[in-house]
Structure formats: structure tokens, C-alpha cells
Amino acid sequence: MVHIGDDWTCDVLGALDAGAVPVWISKDRPIPDTPPTFGRQHVHVAATLADAAALIRTLNFREGTTS
């Protein structure tokens, strides 16, 4: 499961807590320096929603799906 959002606390940390793969729409903001630091290596960052959509397509391709 993938969760896309632009709020670090609600979207990214919430997705990690739920076991989802977060895609953070950063709007060119730096990754916040807030705990927890675990799982940050599993956070995908996209500057815009269009970039996030392109990223999701590559994730699906790597997983072997064709949708």
C-alpha cells in the first residue's frame, strides 16, 4: 500500500505507522528533522503531485505490475 501526501507528520509518519509506503510531496521543502528517524530510508520524495504519479508508475513497474 502506498500513501501520498504533503504533510510530514500526518502523511509520512502516519503511513509508516500503518505499514504503508509513504510518498511525500515536498514542494521542494527539506525533509523535517523530527523523530522518528527510523523508516526514513523508506520514504519516497516527490516535488509535485505529477512527480509522485511518475514515481508510483516506476514503483509499480519494479513490482512487476502493469497498471
MMTF fields as JSON, N, C-alpha, C and O atoms, coordinates in Angstrom:
{
  "mmtfVersion": "1.0.0",
  "mmtfProducer": "UNKNOWN",
  "numBonds": 267,
  "numAtoms": 268,
  "numGroups": 67,
  "numChains": 1,
  "numModels": 1,
  "chainsPerModel": [1],
  "groupsPerChain": [67],
  "chainIdList": ["A"],
  "bondAtomList": [4, 2, 8, 6, 12, 10, 16, 14, 20, 18, 24, 22, 28, 26, 32, 30, 36, 34, 40, 38, 44, 42, 48, 46, 52, 50, 56, 54, 60, 58, 64, 62, 68, 66, 72, 70, 76, 74, 80, 78, 84, 82, 88, 86, 92, 90, 96, 94, 100, 98, 104, 102, 108, 106, 112, 110, 116, 114, 120, 118, 124, 122, 128, 126, 132, 130, 136, 134, 140, 138, 144, 142, 148, 146, 152, 150, 156, 154, 160, 158, 164, 162, 168, 166, 172, 170, 176, 174, 180, 178, 184, 182, 188, 186, 192, 190, 196, 194, 200, 198, 204, 202, 208, 206, 212, 210, 216, 214, 220, 218, 224, 222, 228, 226, 232, 230, 236, 234, 240, 238, 244, 242, 248, 246, 252, 250, 256, 254, 260, 258, 264, 262],
  "bondOrderList": [1, 1, 1, 1, 1, 1, 1, 1, 1, 1, 1, 1, 1, 1, 1, 1, 1, 1, 1, 1, 1, 1, 1, 1, 1, 1, 1, 1, 1, 1, 1, 1, 1, 1, 1, 1, 1, 1, 1, 1, 1, 1, 1, 1, 1, 1, 1, 1, 1, 1, 1, 1, 1, 1, 1, 1, 1, 1, 1, 1, 1, 1, 1, 1, 1, 1],
  "groupList": [{"groupName": "MET", "atomNameList": ["N", "CA", "C", "O"], "elementList": ["N", "C", "C", "O"], "formalChargeList": [0, 0, 0, 0], "bondAtomList": [1, 0, 2, 1, 3, 2], "bondOrderList": [1, 1, 2], "singleLetterCode": "M", "chemCompType": "L-PEPTIDE LINKING"}, {"groupName": "VAL", "atomNameList": ["N", "CA", "C", "O"], "elementList": ["N", "C", "C", "O"], "formalChargeList": [0, 0, 0, 0], "bondAtomList": [1, 0, 2, 1, 3, 2], "bondOrderList": [1, 1, 2], "singleLetterCode": "V", "chemCompType": "L-PEPTIDE LINKING"}, {"groupName": "HIS", "atomNameList": ["N", "CA", "C", "O"], "elementList": ["N", "C", "C", "O"], "formalChargeList": [0, 0, 0, 0], "bondAtomList": [1, 0, 2, 1, 3, 2], "bondOrderList": [1, 1, 2], "singleLetterCode": "H", "chemCompType": "L-PEPTIDE LINKING"}, {"groupName": "ILE", "atomNameList": ["N", "CA", "C", "O"], "elementList": ["N", "C", "C", "O"], "formalChargeList": [0, 0, 0, 0], "bondAtomList": [1, 0, 2, 1, 3, 2], "bondOrderList": [1, 1, 2], "singleLetterCode": "I", "chemCompType": "L-PEPTIDE LINKING"}, {"groupName": "GLY", "atomNameList": ["N", "CA", "C", "O"], "elementList": ["N", "C", "C", "O"], "formalChargeList": [0, 0, 0, 0], "bondAtomList": [1, 0, 2, 1, 3, 2], "bondOrderList": [1, 1, 2], "singleLetterCode": "G", "chemCompType": "PEPTIDE LINKING"}, {"groupName": "ASP", "atomNameList": ["N", "CA", "C", "O"], "elementList": ["N", "C", "C", "O"], "formalChargeList": [0, 0, 0, 0], "bondAtomList": [1, 0, 2, 1, 3, 2], "bondOrderList": [1, 1, 2], "singleLetterCode": "D", "chemCompType": "L-PEPTIDE LINKING"}, {"groupName": "TRP", "atomNameList": ["N", "CA", "C", "O"], "elementList": ["N", "C", "C", "O"], "formalChargeList": [0, 0, 0, 0], "bondAtomList": [1, 0, 2, 1, 3, 2], "bondOrderList": [1, 1, 2], "singleLetterCode": "W", "chemCompType": "L-PEPTIDE LINKING"}, {"groupName": "THR", "atomNameList": ["N", "CA", "C", "O"], "elementList": ["N", "C", "C", "O"], "formalChargeList": [0, 0, 0, 0], "bondAtomList": [1, 0, 2, 1, 3, 2], "bondOrderList": [1, 1, 2], "singleLetterCode": "T", "chemCompType": "L-PEPTIDE LINKING"}, {"groupName": "CYS", "atomNameList": ["N", "CA", "C", "O"], "elementList": ["N", "C", "C", "O"], "formalChargeList": [0, 0, 0, 0], "bondAtomList": [1, 0, 2, 1, 3, 2], "bondOrderList": [1, 1, 2], "singleLetterCode": "C", "chemCompType": "L-PEPTIDE LINKING"}, {"groupName": "LEU", "atomNameList": ["N", "CA", "C", "O"], "elementList": ["N", "C", "C", "O"], "formalChargeList": [0, 0, 0, 0], "bondAtomList": [1, 0, 2, 1, 3, 2], "bondOrderList": [1, 1, 2], "singleLetterCode": "L", "chemCompType": "L-PEPTIDE LINKING"}, {"groupName": "ALA", "atomNameList": ["N", "CA", "C", "O"], "elementList": ["N", "C", "C", "O"], "formalChargeList": [0, 0, 0, 0], "bondAtomList": [1, 0, 2, 1, 3, 2], "bondOrderList": [1, 1, 2], "singleLetterCode": "A", "chemCompType": "L-PEPTIDE LINKING"}, {"groupName": "PRO", "atomNameList": ["N", "CA", "C", "O"], "elementList": ["N", "C", "C", "O"], "formalChargeList": [0, 0, 0, 0], "bondAtomList": [1, 0, 2, 1, 3, 2], "bondOrderList": [1, 1, 2], "singleLetterCode": "P", "chemCompType": "L-PEPTIDE LINKING"}, {"groupName": "SER", "atomNameList": ["N", "CA", "C", "O"], "elementList": ["N", "C", "C", "O"], "formalChargeList": [0, 0, 0, 0], "bondAtomList": [1, 0, 2, 1, 3, 2], "bondOrderList": [1, 1, 2], "singleLetterCode": "S", "chemCompType": "L-PEPTIDE LINKING"}, {"groupName": "LYS", "atomNameList": ["N", "CA", "C", "O"], "elementList": ["N", "C", "C", "O"], "formalChargeList": [0, 0, 0, 0], "bondAtomList": [1, 0, 2, 1, 3, 2], "bondOrderList": [1, 1, 2], "singleLetterCode": "K", "chemCompType": "L-PEPTIDE LINKING"}, {"groupName": "ARG", "atomNameList": ["N", "CA", "C", "O"], "elementList": ["N", "C", "C", "O"], "formalChargeList": [0, 0, 0, 0], "bondAtomList": [1, 0, 2, 1, 3, 2], "bondOrderList": [1, 1, 2], "singleLetterCode": "R", "chemCompType": "L-PEPTIDE LINKING"}, {"groupName": "PHE", "atomNameList": ["N", "CA", "C", "O"], "elementList": ["N", "C", "C", "O"], "formalChargeList": [0, 0, 0, 0], "bondAtomList": [1, 0, 2, 1, 3, 2], "bondOrderList": [1, 1, 2], "singleLetterCode": "F", "chemCompType": "L-PEPTIDE LINKING"}, {"groupName": "GLN", "atomNameList": ["N", "CA", "C", "O"], "elementList": ["N", "C", "C", "O"], "formalChargeList": [0, 0, 0, 0], "bondAtomList": [1, 0, 2, 1, 3, 2], "bondOrderList": [1, 1, 2], "singleLetterCode": "Q", "chemCompType": "L-PEPTIDE LINKING"}, {"groupName": "ASN", "atomNameList": ["N", "CA", "C", "O"], "elementList": ["N", "C", "C", "O"], "formalChargeList": [0, 0, 0, 0], "bondAtomList": [1, 0, 2, 1, 3, 2], "bondOrderList": [1, 1, 2], "singleLetterCode": "N", "chemCompType": "L-PEPTIDE LINKING"}, {"groupName": "GLU", "atomNameList": ["N", "CA", "C", "O"], "elementList": ["N", "C", "C", "O"], "formalChargeList": [0, 0, 0, 0], "bondAtomList": [1, 0, 2, 1, 3, 2], "bondOrderList": [1, 1, 2], "singleLetterCode": "E", "chemCompType": "L-PEPTIDE LINKING"}],
  "groupTypeList": [0, 1, 2, 3, 4, 5, 5, 6, 7, 8, 5, 1, 9, 4, 10, 9, 5, 10, 4, 10, 1, 11, 1, 6, 3, 12, 13, 5, 14, 11, 3, 11, 5, 7, 11, 11, 7, 15, 4, 14, 16, 2, 1, 2, 1, 10, 10, 7, 9, 10, 5, 10, 10, 10, 9, 3, 14, 7, 9, 17, 15, 14, 18, 4, 7, 7, 12],
  "groupIdList": [1, 2, 3, 4, 5, 6, 7, 8, 9, 10, 11, 12, 13, 14, 15, 16, 17, 18, 19, 20, 21, 22, 23, 24, 25, 26, 27, 28, 29, 30, 31, 32, 33, 34, 35, 36, 37, 38, 39, 40, 41, 42, 43, 44, 45, 46, 47, 48, 49, 50, 51, 52, 53, 54, 55, 56, 57, 58, 59, 60, 61, 62, 63, 64, 65, 66, 67],
  "secStructList": [7, 3, 3, 3, 3, 1, 7, 0, 0, 0, 0, 0, 0, 2, 2, 2, 2, 2, 6, 7, 3, 3, 3, 3, 3, 7, 6, 6, 7, 7, 7, 7, 7, 7, 1, 7, 7, 6, 6, 4, 4, 4, 7, 3, 3, 3, 1, 1, 2, 2, 2, 2, 2, 2, 2, 2, 2, 2, 2, 2, 2, 2, 2, 6, 7, 7, 7],
  "xCoordList": [0.854, 0.0, 0.895, 1.905, 0.52, 1.255, 0.345, -0.849, 0.925, 0.175, 0.925, 2.128, 0.207, 0.79, 0.232, -0.978, 1.116, 0.65, 1.727, 2.897, 1.335, 2.296, 2.564, 3.305, 1.972, 2.198, 3.092, 2.726, 4.269, 5.237, 4.666, 4.765, 4.072, 3.586, 2.387, 2.4, 1.371, 0.14, 0.326, -0.084, 0.932, 1.003, 2.175, 1.991, 3.367, 4.549, 4.64, 4.7, 4.65, 4.772, 3.548, 3.667, 2.378, 1.16, 1.225, 0.831, 1.721, 1.856, 2.848, 2.595, 3.973, 4.96, 4.356, 4.553, 3.621, 2.972, 1.964, 1.766, 1.327, 0.315, 0.911, 0.196, 2.22, 2.859, 2.78, 3.057, 2.404, 2.32, 3.641, 4.474, 3.812, 4.981, 4.601, 3.717, 5.259, 4.89, 5.598, 6.773, 4.845, 5.407, 5.073, 3.908, 6.113, 5.929, 6.062, 7.081, 5.034, 5.103, 5.754, 5.119, 7.022, 7.833, 7.648, 7.917, 7.192, 7.099, 8.451, 8.534, 9.523, 10.921, 11.332, 12.318, 10.583, 10.979, 11.942, 11.859, 12.863, 13.761, 13.0, 11.978, 13.507, 12.902, 13.026, 14.125, 11.924, 11.965, 12.899, 13.088, 13.455, 14.382, 13.634, 14.013, 12.562, 11.747, 11.783, 11.879, 11.706, 11.674, 10.366, 9.438, 10.202, 11.291, 12.138, 11.637, 13.405, 14.286, 14.246, 14.661, 13.749, 13.64, 12.659, 11.702, 12.887, 11.958, 12.136, 11.528, 12.961, 13.14, 13.734, 13.491, 14.51, 15.076, 13.979, 14.223, 12.769, 11.645, 10.672, 9.588, 11.054, 10.197, 10.62, 11.775, 9.679, 9.938, 9.549, 8.531, 10.349, 10.104, 9.869, 10.629, 8.809, 8.484, 8.182, 7.532, 8.643, 8.425, 6.976, 6.469, 6.301, 4.934, 4.076, 4.586, 2.784, 1.881, 2.172, 2.097, 2.503, 2.852, 4.1, 4.175, 5.081, 6.282, 5.939, 6.506, 5.014, 4.593, 3.922, 4.151, 3.09, 2.428, 3.455, 3.335, 4.46, 5.52, 6.285, 6.639, 6.535, 7.231, 6.41, 6.957, 5.116, 4.248, 4.291, 4.309, 4.308, 4.41, 5.704, 5.699, 6.814, 8.075, 8.046, 8.612, 7.397, 7.285, 6.472, 6.834, 5.367, 4.551, 5.342, 5.233, 6.13, 6.928, 7.936, 8.117, 8.591, 9.576, 8.926, 9.55, 7.658, 6.934, 6.421, 5.981, 6.48, 6.03, 4.578, 4.036, 3.925, 2.536, 2.505, 3.504, 1.378, 1.284, 0.163, -0.235, -0.348, -1.466, -1.029, -1.863],
  "yCoordList": [-1.177, 0.0, 1.234, 1.282, 2.214, 3.471, 4.601, 4.617, 5.545, 6.731, 7.959, 8.095, 8.851, 10.086, 11.254, 11.349, 12.154, 13.337, 14.381, 14.115, 15.585, 16.681, 17.111, 18.066, 16.421, 16.747, 15.675, 14.501, 16.09, 15.115, 14.302, 13.075, 14.978, 14.277, 13.395, 12.197, 13.974, 13.208, 12.166, 11.017, 12.553, 11.663, 10.695, 9.489, 11.205, 10.335, 9.476, 8.25, 10.106, 9.325, 8.44, 7.32, 8.936, 8.126, 6.906, 5.812, 7.088, 5.955, 4.935, 3.732, 5.406, 4.478, 3.695, 2.484, 4.385, 3.709, 2.666, 1.648, 2.922, 1.999, 0.888, -0.008, 0.95, -0.067, 0.206, -0.678, 1.423, 1.802, 2.416, 2.809, 2.488, 3.145, 4.6, 4.872, 5.543, 6.945, 7.58, 7.323, 8.415, 9.296, 10.707, 11.103, 11.459, 12.8, 13.809, 13.844, 14.631, 15.724, 16.89, 17.579, 17.091, 18.022, 19.485, 20.365, 19.752, 21.146, 21.825, 23.006, 21.031, 21.471, 21.842, 22.552, 21.366, 21.578, 20.467, 19.354, 20.764, 19.709, 18.743, 19.097, 17.529, 16.551, 17.087, 17.435, 17.157, 17.68, 16.861, 15.66, 17.535, 16.893, 16.508, 16.902, 15.727, 15.315, 13.807, 13.09, 13.319, 11.865, 11.297, 12.086, 10.038, 9.074, 9.078, 9.357, 8.773, 8.731, 7.367, 7.231, 6.337, 5.028, 5.122, 5.895, 4.348, 4.306, 5.404, 5.348, 6.404, 7.486, 6.959, 7.52, 5.887, 5.319, 4.746, 4.456, 4.572, 4.033, 5.118, 4.813, 6.379, 7.493, 7.946, 8.311, 7.918, 8.43, 9.896, 10.274, 10.725, 12.162, 12.599, 12.249, 13.364, 13.938, 15.414, 15.785, 16.245, 17.683, 18.08, 19.006, 17.379, 17.736, 16.472, 15.352, 16.674, 15.536, 14.799, 13.572, 15.544, 14.9, 14.03, 12.934, 14.529, 13.729, 12.485, 11.416, 12.624, 11.48, 10.424, 9.228, 10.861, 9.919, 9.169, 7.959, 9.873, 9.221, 8.226, 7.138, 8.599, 7.701, 6.44, 5.337, 6.595, 5.437, 4.494, 3.274, 5.047, 4.191, 3.393, 2.221, 3.992, 3.248, 2.207, 1.125, 2.511, 1.523, 0.333, -0.812, 0.589, -0.497, -1.331, -2.557, -0.686, -1.396, -2.31, -3.457, -1.803, -2.603, -3.795, -4.844, -3.631, -4.722, -5.761, -6.842, -5.424, -6.367, -6.219, -7.084, -5.131, -4.912, -4.084, -3.465, -4.068, -3.371, -2.338, -1.914, -1.929, -0.991, 0.429, 1.334],
  "zCoordList": [0.0, 0.0, 0.0, 0.703, -0.783, -0.903, -0.434, -0.734, 0.306, 0.74, 0.242, 0.464, -0.433, -0.955, -0.176, 0.032, 0.261, 0.962, 1.094, 0.818, 1.52, 1.631, 3.07, 3.303, 4.026, 5.434, 6.05, 6.094, 6.527, 7.037, 8.192, 8.199, 9.164, 10.36, 10.041, 10.325, 9.462, 9.197, 8.105, 8.268, 7.007, 5.855, 5.914, 5.751, 6.144, 6.11, 7.364, 7.273, 8.525, 9.755, 9.963, 10.458, 9.589, 9.679, 8.783, 9.187, 7.566, 6.641, 7.174, 7.116, 7.693, 8.259, 9.423, 9.529, 10.293, 11.424, 10.963, 11.627, 9.82, 9.303, 8.441, 7.993, 8.211, 7.387, 5.898, 5.087, 5.531, 4.12, 3.666, 4.482, 2.365, 1.782, 1.526, 0.713, 2.213, 2.011, 0.819, 0.556, 0.111, -0.907, -0.445, -0.404, -0.097, 0.435, -0.693, -1.382, -0.885, -1.845, -1.113, -0.315, -1.401, -0.614, -0.974, -0.157, -2.189, -2.663, -2.465, -2.131, -2.686, -2.562, -1.134, -0.937, -0.146, 1.254, 1.662, 1.144, 2.594, 3.08, 3.98, 4.569, 4.078, 4.985, 6.409, 6.84, 7.141, 8.515, 9.406, 9.215, 10.353, 11.287, 12.56, 13.663, 12.387, 13.527, 13.669, 12.673, 14.898, 15.089, 14.571, 14.397, 14.313, 14.401, 13.137, 12.047, 13.284, 12.122, 11.463, 10.312, 12.173, 11.546, 10.399, 10.455, 9.371, 8.269, 7.235, 6.166, 7.532, 6.548, 5.254, 4.185, 5.341, 4.117, 3.239, 2.067, 3.775, 3.018, 2.566, 2.069, 2.738, 2.334, 0.942, 0.72, 0.015, -1.323, -1.336, -0.756, -1.991, -2.028, -3.472, -4.375, -3.668, -4.974, -4.768, -3.791, -5.667, -5.522, -5.769, -5.136, -6.691, -7.073, -7.155, -7.107, -7.277, -7.441, -8.75, -8.802, -9.802, -11.077, -10.92, -11.475, -10.157, -9.901, -9.088, -9.315, -8.146, -7.339, -8.208, -8.022, -9.161, -10.066, -10.9, -11.092, -11.396, -12.173, -11.301, -11.755, -10.062, -9.135, -8.891, -8.874, -8.704, -8.468, -9.668, -9.501, -10.854, -12.049, -12.037, -12.414, -11.613, -11.57, -10.462, -10.621, -9.341, -8.263, -8.733, -8.461, -9.441, -9.972, -10.968, -10.973, -11.804, -12.796, -12.107, -12.513, -11.069, -10.336, -9.657, -9.496, -9.256, -8.591, -9.585, -9.194, -10.872, -11.878, -12.268, -12.957, -11.841, -12.236, -13.502, -13.87, -14.162, -15.43, -15.46, -16.545, -14.34, -14.352, -14.606, -14.645]
}
